[in-house]
Amino acid sequence: QVASFGRVGTELLDDYAENYEKIAKEDLEAALYSVPFQRDMADYTFKMIGDLKGKEVAEIGIGKGELFERLFNAKPARLVGIDISRSFIENAAKRYNDRGANTSFAVGNVEFLPFSGAFDTVVATDILEHVLNLGNALHRISSSLRAGGKFYCRVPYCEALGQYSVYNGCDYEFVHLRSFDERNIRLQFEEVGLT
């Protein structure tokens, strides 16, 4: 069983969710990025996170589950997988629901995370560049962490965004909406109490 949360019913939010459902279905049919690249990035990111045994963990934007697999194998007390795409969540739920009671899944937009002080660790790789309202997303992530909790993210660094324009042949309306540098991301994090 898969939970869901977030606001729907506004044209923009509905179009946004449909955009990412389209991306997910196409990615599940034929990888949009090479599988070896995805695995390498998951390995690289996981090495930075460290020990998760006994911790309450959430991954936002699980995609096809490369990093989720590593988080699962680290034996957290609880692991919650969240994605805006129902297709990605259903794919993950099929793989993990019979592998342990410590996993659960939710379809939802990070800007409306319903958790408060629930997690020791929150991970969001390649997500923050996609959200409509970065302030909302970071506020909800910060609120979902317990005191002393850690947030791990991966974002594009000083990326040119023209490649994501429909006028340059991009197939999707919403893709990377922003890029980051050290100063910018530090300011965004500090504003919501993340250090």
Residue pairs with C-beta under 8 A, 6 or more apart in sequence:
2 86
2 89
2 90
2 93
2 105
2 106
2 107
3 104
3 105
3 106
3 107
3 108
4 86
4 106
4 107
4 108
5 106
5 107
5 108
5 109
5 112
5 113
5 114
6 13
6 108
6 109
6 111
6 112
7 13
7 109
7 112
8 14
8 17
12 132
13 109
13 132
15 173
15 174
16 84
16 109
16 132
16 174
17 84
17 109
19 172
19 173
19 174
20 84
20 85
20 130
20 174
21 84
21 85
21 86
21 87
22 172
23 32
23 85
23 172
24 63
24 83
24 85
24 86
24 87
24 88
25 87
26 32
27 63
27 64
28 64
28 87
28 88
28 91
31 38
31 64
38 64
38 66
39 66
41 66
41 67
41 125
41 154
42 66
42 67
42 69
42 70
43 70
45 67
45 123
45 125
45 152
45 154
46 67
46 70
46 71
46 74
48 152
49 71
49 74
49 121
49 123
49 152
51 74
52 71
52 74
52 75
52 76
52 121
53 74
53 75
53 76
54 75
54 76
54 77
55 76
55 77
55 120
55 121
56 76
56 77
56 78
56 118
56 119
56 120
56 121
56 146
57 71
57 76
57 78
57 79
57 80
57 119
57 120
57 121
57 122
57 123
58 79
58 80
58 81
58 82
58 115
58 118
58 119
58 121
58 122
58 123
58 144
59 67
59 68
59 71
59 79
59 80
59 81
59 82
59 122
59 123
59 124
60 82
60 83
60 110
60 113
60 122
60 123
60 124
60 127
60 141
61 82
61 83
61 84
61 110
61 124
61 125
61 126
61 127
61 130
62 68
62 81
62 82
62 83
62 88
62 89
62 92
62 105
63 83
63 88
63 126
64 88
64 91
65 81
65 88
65 91
65 92
65 95
67 123
67 125
68 79
68 81
68 92
68 96
71 79
71 123
72 79
72 96
72 99
72 100
72 103
76 102
76 121
77 102
78 102
78 103
78 104
79 102
79 103
79 104
80 103
80 104
80 105
80 106
80 119
81 89
81 92
81 96
81 103
81 104
81 105
81 106
82 89
82 105
82 106
82 107
82 108
82 110
82 113
83 89
83 92
83 107
83 108
84 107
84 108
84 109
84 110
85 107
86 107
89 105
89 106
89 107
92 105
93 105
96 103
96 105
97 103
108 114
109 131
110 124
110 127
110 131
110 137
110 140
110 141
111 131
111 132
111 133
111 136
111 137
111 140
112 136
112 140
113 140
113 141
113 143
113 144
115 140
115 143
115 144
116 143
116 144
117 143
117 144
117 145
117 146
117 147
118 144
118 146
119 144
119 145
119 146
119 149
120 145
120 146
120 148
120 149
120 150
121 149
121 150
121 151
121 152
122 141
122 144
122 145
122 149
122 150
122 151
122 152
123 151
123 152
123 153
124 141
124 151
124 152
124 153
124 154
125 152
125 153
125 154
126 154
126 155
126 156
127 137
127 153
128 134
128 137
128 138
128 153
128 155
128 178
128 180
129 155
129 156
129 159
129 176
129 177
129 178
129 179
129 180
130 174
130 175
130 176
130 177
131 137
131 177
132 174
132 177
134 178
134 188
135 188
135 191
135 192
138 188
138 189
138 191
138 192
138 194
139 192
141 151
141 192
141 194
142 151
142 192
142 193
142 194
145 151
151 194
155 179
155 180
155 185
156 176
156 179
156 180
157 179
157 180
157 181
158 179
158 180
158 181
159 176
159 179
160 179
161 176
161 177
161 178
161 179
162 168
163 170
164 170
164 172
164 175
164 176
166 172
166 173
189 195
